[in-house]
Amino acid sequence: ESVLAQDYQNWEYLIVDNCSTDGTRTIADEYAARDLRIRVTTNADFLSMPQNFNHAFLQVAPDAAYCKVICADDWILPGCIRKMVALAEQNPSVGIVGCYQQSASRVRWAVFPPSRSVIPGREACRVSLIDSAHVMPQPTAALYRADLLRAGKPFFPNDQPHSDTSACFEALDRCDLGVVHEVLAVERVHADQITSQMADLASGDLAYVETVIEYGPRYLSPHEFEAFKPRV
C-alpha cells in the first residue's frame, strides 16, 4: 500500500516471495492483478536474507536507473521515492541515497548535518569506521543506483546479517552518499525481526569489528588502522 501511495509513479514493483508458508503469495498476486507494474516471483528454494536480496537484484529491469528496497516489515512515506530520486538525479556522483528512518521511538541515520546532502563516499566510510557512527542506511532507508547492482558480482558481498552495510563499504570508494534529511521510511520493530535478534545477542558489536577488519585497510591510513587494532 505504501508503494501504491507514492507521489512518484514511474516504477516497477517486484515482490519476491521467499518460499512463504502463509498467504503471502495470494495477497501479492491480488495486487499484481490490479496493477500491471507489479510483478511477483517465488524462489525455488528458501534463501538467506543476503542471498534473497541478491537474487531479487538480478531481476531488476535492465533499463532501471535506480533500485529501492522495501523490506517486508517496513513501509515508506508518500514522498520517499520522489525525493530520493530527485537527489540522485541532481547529483550524478551519488550511488547510494539514504533517508531518516523511524524505528519505534528512534530516528535512525541522522548523522550528518542537514546542510550536507552529498557526502564523499570515502568520508562516509571513514566516519562510520572512526566514529562508529550509524552512517550506512538499511535497505528500506536506501536507494541504490542500478548500475551498482550490475557490476558482475553479488551486490551484498557476504552472507552475514550486516551484508547491507558491507555493500555500502564496497560501493562508496567509487561513488558518493546522498542523504535526504527527512523521515521517509518506517521500520516495524518486533521481537522476531533479524535486527532485534542481533541486538539481543549484541552481534552489532561483532559486526563493527568485522567491518573494521575488512574495510579498515581500504579507508584508513596504516597508522589509523594500527591504532584501531587494540580496540577491535
N, C-alpha and C positions, 0 to 999 in steps of 0.2 A: 504493500500500500504506500509506503514512503517513497518508493521508486516512481510509482504512477503519479504521485502528487508533486513531482519535481516541476519547477517552472522552466527547466531546460529539458526539452523533449527529444533531442536528436541522439537517441541511444538504442542499442540492442541490449536486452536483458537476458543473460544466460543464467539459468538456475541449474545448479549441479546437485543432483540427489546422490549422496554418498551411501548408497545401499541402505536407505532408511527402512525401518520396520514398522512405521506408523502410517498415517495418512498423508505424508508429505507429498509424494508423487501425485496423488489425486488432486490435492489442493493446487499444486503448481500447474498441472495440466488444465485445470479450470481457468486459471488466469491466462495461460497461453492460448486457450480457445477464444478468449475475448480480445486479445491484443497480439497482432502478428509480430510485434517487436520482441516478444518473449519467447525464448527457446529453452526447452527443458531436456536435459540429458541425465541418464543414470549410469553410474560407474559399474563396470562389470564386476569389479572386486572392491571391497572396502579399502580405502586408502587412509594413511595417516594425514593429519592436518596439512603439513607442508606438501606432501605428495598430491593431496587433493587440490590445493591451490595451483601447483604447477600443472596438473592435468587440466584444470579449468583455463589457465592462461594459454595453453596450446589451442584452445577452442575459440579464442578471441578472433574476431573477423580480421582478415589481413589488411583491410583498409581502415581499421580503427586507429584513431590518433591517441586515445587515452583508455585506460582501464581503471574502473572504480569498483573496488570490492565492497560488498556489504555482507558481513558475517551473519549467520542465521539468527543469532540472538539480538542483533542490533538493528538500528534504523537511522535514517538521515533526515535532516530538516529540508523543507521545500527548496531552499536556495542553494543547497550544498553543491550539486554538480555544476550549476551555472557559475558560481563564484570561484570554484577550484579551477575549472576550465579557463575562465577569464584570466586568472593569474598566470596560468601556464602559457596561454596564448600571448600575453603581453611580455613574457619573459622566456624567450626560446632556450636559454641556458638551463632552465629548471626541468629536472627529470622526475622529481617526486614533489608533490604538493601535500602538505598536511594542514589540518584544521584542529581546533579545540574539540575535545570530546567530553561529554558529560558521562561520568561513571558513578552512579549513585550520587553521593554528595560532593564528589570531587570533579574538578575540571582538569583534564589531562592535556599535556603537550603545550601548555602555556609557558614556554621557557624564554623565548626571545621577546624583546620589547615590541609593541605594536608599530613602532616606526620602521621596523625591519621586516619586509615581506619576502626578500630574497636573501638567503644565507649561502655563501660559497660552500660547496659540498664538503670540502676538506675542513673548513671551520666547524661546520655542524658536527662532523665526526670527532674532531678534537674536543669540542665542548662536551660531547657525550662521554668521551673517554676520561678526560681530565677532571671534569666536574661531577662525573657520574650522574649527569642530568638526563631526564627523560625527553630526549630530543626526537627520536625516531618514531613516527606515528604508527600505531597499529593499523591493520588493513582497512577497517571501516573508516578511519580518520585519514586515509591516504588516497591520493590519485596518482597512478603511475603512467608515465609516458609509455605508450605501447611498444615503441621500438626497443625499450629496455627488456621487454619480455621476449624479444625475437633475437637475442644475442647468441643463440645456438647452444645455450646451456640452461639448466633449471634456474629460474629467477630466484626462488627460495633455495639457497645453496646447501642446506643441510636438513636433517630430519629432526631437529630439536624444536621444542615449543617456541623458542625465540628466533626461529628462522626468518621471520618477517624483519626483525632488527638486523640480522645478518645481511639480508637482501639490500637494505639501505646502505650498509657499510660497503657492500660490493659495488653499488652503483654510484655512490656520491664522490668517488675520486675522479669521475668524468662528467658530472653534472652538478647542478645546484639544488638546494632545498627551498621550496616556496612554502610560505605559511600564510594561511588566511586566519586572521586573528578574531575568529568568532566560533562559538559552539555550533557546529553544523552536523555533528554525529553524536549518537547516543548509544551507550553500551548498556545492555540489560545485565545487571550484576546478580549472579545467583551461585549457589554452592557447587553446582555441577559443572560450571564452565572451567575450561583449562586455566584461565588466568587466576581464578580463585583457588584452584587446586595448587597452582605454582606458589601463590602467596602463602598458603598454609604450610607448604614444605620449605619456604624461604629459598626456593630454587631461583628466584630472581637474582640473588646474590651470586649463585653459581654461574648463571648466565652472564653476569657482568664480568666475572673472572675469565670465562671462556672467550668473551668478546675482546677483552684487553689482550689476552694471549694471542688471539687470532689476528686482530686488526691493529694492535698497538704498533708493530713494526712498520705498518703501511702509513700510519697517520702521525706517529710521534717520532721525535728525533731519537737517536740511540741513547742519549743522556736521559731524556724523559722516560723512555721505556724502561731503562735500568732502574730509574727511581720508583717506578710502579711495581717492580717485581716483588719487593718485600711486602707490599700492601695486598697483592693478589695471591 
